[in-house]
Amino acid sequence: MEIIPAIDIINGKCVRLTKGDYAQQKVYNDNPVEVAKQFEDAGIKRLHVVDLDGAKAGKIVNLNVLEAIVKQTKLIIDFGGGVKTITDVGNIINAGAAIVTIGSLAVKQPQVLEEWLLEFGADKFLIGADVLDEKIKISGWLEDGGIDIFSFIGKMIALGVNNIFCTDISKDGVLQGPSIELYEKIMEQHPEVSLIASGGVSKMEDVIQLKEIGCSGAIIGKAIYEGRITLEQLTIKN
């Protein structure tokens, strides 16, 4: 299972939100590049970077942070937040990200995503599914996506995408454990999906459990920044 630390960016700084609430943000480091280098030095290979300013504004804001991380590390990076056009996708890939993360657009405009898949290939995309009570939420978790998680994943697989990360909003940033039952249910209904768990990881036991149920990866944020899990522990398991 792949361990994927998260760097969330607001105003060029490394932050974490609680349950996606911009009013509940905590700055962990003024320099995301420094954080990324610490991850790489510890033996981490992959990084999940979210432009929270971009997600809120509906356009990419922190592409310069991605470029800086790419220049100073060899990490495999997925980047998202505010991706709206095929030009955005090209800019992210040209900036050095290996993978583009797509969220709300996959729900609202699947035909546009299909065009991008044909242009760049499915391996260039990671689809983010944000869930509350098994229902997809979009636009910074403020809107109902009008579809349940299982139907949504089925639609993505039909398009040729099976790399999906799923965040249970109720678990995000509260350090109370991941949604094991939800992930098991998803993989039971869609055994072909490559599912990355996101949200709620608070200790190494959570990571081990996610691996045991068959998740292909785990995105971990606050547990690392709060010292609940050390990078040494993660790289031993990675």
C-alpha positions as CSV (number, residue, x, y, z in Angstrom):
1,M,0.0,0.0,0.0
2,E,1.3,3.4,-0.9
3,I,1.7,6.1,1.8
4,I,0.8,9.5,0.5
5,P,1.3,12.5,2.7
6,A,-0.8,15.5,2.0
7,I,0.2,19.2,1.6
8,D,-2.8,21.5,1.6
9,I,-2.0,25.1,0.5
10,I,-3.6,28.4,1.5
11,N,-1.7,31.7,0.8
12,G,1.3,29.7,-0.2
13,K,1.5,28.0,3.2
14,C,1.1,24.4,4.4
15,V,-2.2,24.2,6.3
16,R,-4.8,21.7,7.5
17,L,-8.5,22.2,7.7
18,T,-11.0,20.4,10.0
19,K,-13.9,18.8,8.0
20,G,-13.0,21.1,5.1
21,D,-13.9,24.2,7.0
22,Y,-11.7,27.2,5.8
23,A,-12.6,28.9,9.1
24,Q,-10.9,26.0,11.0
25,Q,-7.4,26.2,9.4
26,K,-4.1,25.7,11.1
27,V,-0.8,26.7,9.5
28,Y,1.9,24.0,10.0
29,N,4.6,25.5,7.9
30,D,5.1,28.7,5.9
31,N,7.2,26.8,3.3
32,P,5.5,23.8,1.7
33,V,8.8,23.0,-0.2
34,E,10.5,22.5,3.1
35,V,7.8,20.1,4.2
36,A,8.0,18.2,0.9
37,K,11.8,17.8,1.3
38,Q,11.3,16.4,4.8
39,F,9.0,13.8,3.4
40,E,11.4,12.9,0.6
41,D,14.4,12.7,3.1
42,A,12.4,10.3,5.2
43,G,12.0,8.0,2.2
44,I,8.5,9.0,1.0
45,K,8.0,8.7,-2.7
46,R,4.5,10.2,-3.4
47,L,2.8,13.4,-2.4
48,H,-0.7,14.7,-2.6
49,V,-0.9,18.5,-3.1
50,V,-4.1,20.4,-2.8
51,D,-4.5,24.0,-3.9
52,L,-7.2,25.0,-1.4
53,D,-7.2,28.6,-2.6
54,G,-7.8,27.3,-6.1
55,A,-10.6,25.0,-5.0
56,K,-12.3,27.9,-3.3
57,A,-11.7,30.4,-6.2
58,G,-12.5,27.9,-9.0
59,K,-9.2,28.5,-10.7
60,I,-5.6,27.4,-10.0
61,V,-3.9,29.8,-7.6
62,N,-0.8,28.0,-6.3
63,L,0.9,26.5,-9.4
64,N,4.1,28.2,-8.3
65,V,4.2,26.1,-5.2
66,L,3.9,22.9,-7.3
67,E,6.7,24.1,-9.6
68,A,9.0,24.8,-6.5
69,I,8.4,21.4,-5.0
70,V,9.1,19.7,-8.4
71,K,12.4,21.6,-8.8
72,Q,13.6,20.7,-5.3
73,T,12.4,17.1,-5.0
74,K,11.9,13.9,-7.0
75,L,8.6,13.1,-5.5
76,I,5.7,11.7,-7.6
77,I,3.1,14.4,-7.1
78,D,-0.6,14.6,-7.7
79,F,-2.0,18.1,-7.8
80,G,-5.5,19.5,-7.8
81,G,-7.8,22.3,-6.7
82,G,-9.5,24.6,-9.2
83,V,-8.9,22.5,-12.3
84,K,-11.6,23.7,-14.8
85,T,-10.1,23.6,-18.3
86,I,-7.9,21.4,-20.5
87,T,-5.4,24.2,-20.3
88,D,-5.3,23.8,-16.5
89,V,-4.5,20.1,-16.9
90,G,-1.7,20.9,-19.4
91,N,-0.3,23.5,-17.1
92,I,-0.2,21.2,-14.1
93,I,1.5,18.4,-16.1
94,N,3.9,20.9,-17.6
95,A,4.7,22.2,-14.1
96,G,5.9,18.6,-13.3
97,A,3.0,16.9,-11.6
98,A,2.7,13.2,-12.5
99,I,-1.1,13.1,-11.9
100,V,-3.9,15.7,-11.9
101,T,-6.6,15.4,-9.2
102,I,-10.2,16.0,-10.3
103,G,-13.1,16.4,-8.0
104,S,-16.3,18.4,-8.6
105,L,-15.8,18.5,-12.4
106,A,-16.0,14.7,-12.6
107,V,-19.4,14.8,-11.0
108,K,-20.8,17.9,-12.8
109,Q,-19.2,17.5,-16.2
110,P,-18.2,13.9,-16.8
111,Q,-18.2,14.5,-20.6
112,V,-15.5,17.0,-20.2
113,L,-13.5,14.6,-18.1
114,E,-13.9,12.0,-20.9
115,E,-12.4,14.4,-23.4
116,W,-9.4,15.0,-21.1
117,L,-9.0,11.2,-20.6
118,L,-8.8,10.8,-24.4
119,E,-6.3,13.7,-24.6
120,F,-3.9,12.8,-21.8
121,G,-4.7,9.2,-20.8
122,A,-6.4,7.8,-17.7
123,D,-3.2,7.2,-15.9
124,K,-2.7,11.0,-15.7
125,F,-5.8,11.5,-13.5
126,L,-6.8,10.7,-9.9
127,I,-10.5,11.2,-9.1
128,G,-11.5,12.6,-5.7
129,A,-14.8,11.4,-4.2
130,D,-15.8,13.4,-1.2
131,V,-18.6,11.7,0.7
132,L,-21.0,12.3,3.5
133,D,-23.5,9.6,4.5
134,E,-22.5,7.7,1.2
135,K,-23.5,10.7,-0.9
136,I,-21.1,12.7,-3.1
137,K,-20.5,16.3,-2.1
138,I,-19.0,18.9,-4.4
139,S,-17.8,22.5,-4.6
140,G,-15.8,22.5,-1.4
141,W,-18.2,20.1,0.2
142,L,-20.9,22.7,0.2
143,E,-23.2,21.2,-2.5
144,D,-24.9,17.9,-2.9
145,G,-23.5,16.1,-6.0
146,G,-26.8,14.3,-6.6
147,I,-25.3,10.8,-6.7
148,D,-24.1,8.2,-4.2
149,I,-20.5,7.1,-4.0
150,F,-21.1,3.6,-5.5
151,S,-22.9,4.9,-8.6
152,F,-20.3,7.6,-9.0
153,I,-17.4,5.1,-8.9
154,G,-19.3,2.9,-11.4
155,K,-19.5,5.8,-13.8
156,M,-15.8,6.6,-13.4
157,I,-14.8,3.0,-14.1
158,A,-17.1,3.0,-17.2
159,L,-15.0,6.0,-18.4
160,G,-11.8,4.0,-17.9
161,V,-10.7,5.5,-14.6
162,N,-10.2,3.3,-11.6
163,N,-7.7,5.4,-9.6
164,I,-9.9,7.0,-7.0
165,F,-9.4,8.5,-3.6
166,C,-12.4,8.7,-1.2
167,T,-12.7,11.2,1.7
168,D,-15.3,10.7,4.3
169,I,-16.0,14.3,5.2
170,S,-17.2,13.4,8.7
171,K,-13.7,11.9,9.4
172,D,-11.5,14.5,7.8
173,G,-9.1,16.3,10.1
174,V,-10.7,15.0,13.4
175,L,-8.2,12.1,14.0
176,Q,-10.9,9.6,14.9
177,G,-10.0,6.8,12.5
178,P,-10.9,6.2,8.8
179,S,-14.1,4.9,7.3
180,I,-13.2,1.2,7.2
181,E,-16.8,0.0,6.6
182,L,-17.3,2.5,3.8
183,Y,-14.1,1.5,2.0
184,E,-15.0,-2.2,2.4
185,K,-18.4,-1.6,0.9
186,I,-16.9,0.3,-2.0
187,M,-14.4,-2.5,-2.8
188,E,-17.1,-5.1,-2.4
189,Q,-19.2,-3.4,-5.1
190,H,-16.3,-2.4,-7.3
191,P,-13.5,-4.9,-6.8
192,E,-11.6,-3.6,-9.7
193,V,-11.2,-0.1,-8.2
194,S,-7.8,1.1,-7.0
195,L,-9.0,2.8,-3.9
196,I,-7.0,5.3,-1.9
197,A,-8.3,6.1,1.6
198,S,-8.4,9.7,2.8
199,G,-9.4,11.3,6.1
200,G,-9.4,10.1,9.6
201,V,-6.1,8.3,9.9
202,S,-4.8,8.9,13.4
203,K,-2.4,6.1,14.2
204,M,-0.4,3.3,12.6
205,E,-3.0,0.8,13.4
206,D,-5.3,2.7,11.1
207,V,-2.8,2.4,8.3
208,I,-2.3,-1.3,8.9
209,Q,-6.1,-1.9,8.8
210,L,-6.5,0.0,5.5
211,K,-3.8,-2.2,4.0
212,E,-5.5,-5.3,5.4
213,I,-8.8,-4.5,3.8
214,G,-7.2,-3.9,0.4
215,C,-6.8,-0.2,-0.1
216,S,-4.1,0.7,-2.6
217,G,-3.0,3.8,-0.7
218,A,-3.7,6.1,2.2
219,I,-3.5,9.9,2.1
220,I,-2.4,11.1,5.5
221,G,-2.2,14.7,6.7
222,K,-3.0,15.9,10.2
223,A,-1.7,12.7,11.9
224,I,1.7,13.5,10.5
225,Y,1.7,17.2,11.3
226,E,0.4,16.6,14.8
227,G,3.1,13.9,15.5
228,R,0.6,11.1,15.9
229,I,2.4,9.1,13.2
230,T,6.1,9.6,12.5
231,L,7.6,9.5,9.0
232,E,9.9,6.7,10.2
233,Q,6.9,4.6,11.0
234,L,5.4,5.3,7.6
235,T,8.5,4.5,5.6
236,I,8.9,1.2,7.4
237,K,5.4,0.3,6.2
238,N,5.6,1.9,2.8
